[in-house]
Amino acid sequence: MPSLVTRFHLLLFGVTLAIAGVALIHIPASYFFPAHWRGSAPDWLWPRDIALAVPPLMQLTLMAAFFLLGRALTKNHLAKTRHIFDPALTLLLSVMAACQLGLLLLGIGSDFDLFRITGFGLAAILLILSVVLFEAERHSYGGLRMPWPIASDRAWRLVHKGSGIASGLCAIALAWLAWTDPGPGILAIAIGASLAALPMLAALLTLATRRL
């Protein structure tokens, strides 16, 4: 049976593990990643092993969730939604891989702040997504696909405009955090919260408008 988890997704997971391996070799076990800065001194530290384990564990969780989602969908529904779920999983796994690379660069003392670059990049993607969702027409390619139908044209407009506005707000918040640079810890939490909150909000909006 076709799966939402592809070989490319497994490749991204393998790359993340490889980055973790390089980090374990080049970063001392006693090292703590500075996650937040207060003035010129870090006031929030991540232990090396715990920090490096988080991205691959998150990727495993995401792939398991998408695999189960693909098994739960009918073959017809899977075919109709694959063009949404496949790039969504790719984006999520890529963000985790970028965070892992950011940890490696932090640990070896590089000035290349990949966490901020990831924040700016995701903000740009969410801004584009906000426009696509806000302007989406019913049954368009860019429209949301849920396991349950959106009841009416009015509900469709409300769900998509609400999701588009939320995506735009997340984009602005991420861009502001990446610009002000509070530390990789705050950025990582904001990135994770944005990626989790947007699909949950879209699902709740579809359920809330089922009677419209």
C-alpha angles and dihedrals in degrees: 000000000000115000133208088224108082134186089260090058089051088050090055089051090050091050090052091051090048091052089050090052092052090048092051090053098046103033119069117243090238093057120118120201113229104236101173134019129215105191107313096334128078114240097179121053133185119210110237100240095044093047094049092048095055101072097050091043089051090049092051090050092049094048091048091050093049091045091054090045090054091050091050094053122081117247091253094048091046091054091051095048102037092091088061102038098043097059090038092058090043090054093048094049091045091054090052091049090050091051090051090051089048090056091051092051091048091050095052092047099252119162090215102108103204093173091065092043090051090049092052092045094050090046089056092049092048091048091054090045090052091057092045093051095042092052097037118128124214112285092002120148091252095050125113119267117208133177086245127049124257104242107223145355090264092052090047091055093046094048095048097042091047092048091046093052091047091050090051092050091050089050092053092047093049092047091050093049092047089050096047092041104212090174137283092277095063091041093050091050091047092049092049093045092050094049092048099040099052098060090040091052092048091051092048091048092052091050093045092052098045092110096048 
